[in-house]
Amino acid sequence: MLQPLQAELAPAKVNLFLHVVGQRPDGYHLLDSLVVFPGAADQLTAVPSPFLALTVTGRFGATLDDGPDNLVLRAARALADVAGVTAGASIVLDKRLPVASGIGGGSADAAAALRLLSQLWSLRLPRPILHTIALRLGADVPVCLIAKPARMGGIGDQVSQPPVLPKFGAVLVNPGVALSTPAVFAARTGPFSDGAALPAFWPDVAAMARGLSGLSNDLQAPAILLCPAIADVLAWLRAQPGCLLARMSGSGATCFGLFREGEVARAVAGNAPPGWWAWGGGFTDGAASPY
Ligand code: C5P
């Protein structure tokens, strides 16, 4: 039975560390990463319609192509094909997150579209089938489908249990420069990193920040070469009182700072320089979830 209106959030994906541990013959890189999903999110809504249609709104809507190559429409077509759905949907994507910014925007939107349309079309596809559809859309779409803290392996598609995370606050800052993920991977040089040894849990955010400081985002240095403003963002975050760790997420240019409390993070984000996009808040969803 068709439902009248469905809504789904597409939370940002933040890589607390990202090691590039190898490369496949097809060029894709092998990763080891720990991801969390803050409250910062795009929003998708959909109503039943005979055809598939997408409207993009929101602060960053104008920077995004709403044509057939948009990942939301590609996700919708892929899901309809696999499930044999002939109905359509009129989808609105409220683009609140900066695009091409290392926090998984397009992947998060595609994953949210899969969740949203599964509800709208009353589908009950088994999780492995949805995972396969997601992976065809992008290496990190499967983890965005789950949208819970996770360890990522393989090319980002192998999702497993993360350490149990403490409660913490985080600030996300983007300097307003779009970065191409393939360009950043291509600019990476030097040997590959080892995978990380992570504990079963971090008792508090200070211990988590200490543990993470021994790890890295291997894409940060090449991204700074392509976009020097990232270094300014990191310096600004590190200068904020209470910042325990500052690092770039994904292939950039968005960076995050870790703080003890969500309230402190919110206040810090409120003081970000004009022209930069910033979000601050708390992470409480540290509980382990089944995979
Ligand atoms: O899979 P996705 O479309 O998100 O990846 C975009 C590009 O990023 C790929 O074409 C590839 O150049 C690069 N990439 C990579 N290794 C990964 C993920 C992405 O080299 N694990």
Boltz pocket constraint, residues with backbone or C-beta under 6 A from the ligand:
constraints:
  - pocket:
      binder: B
      contacts: [[A, 27], [A, 28], [A, 29], [A, 30], [A, 31], [A, 135], [A, 137], [A, 138], [A, 139], [A, 140], [A, 154], [A, 155], [A, 156], [A, 181], [A, 182], [A, 185]]
      max_distance: 6.0
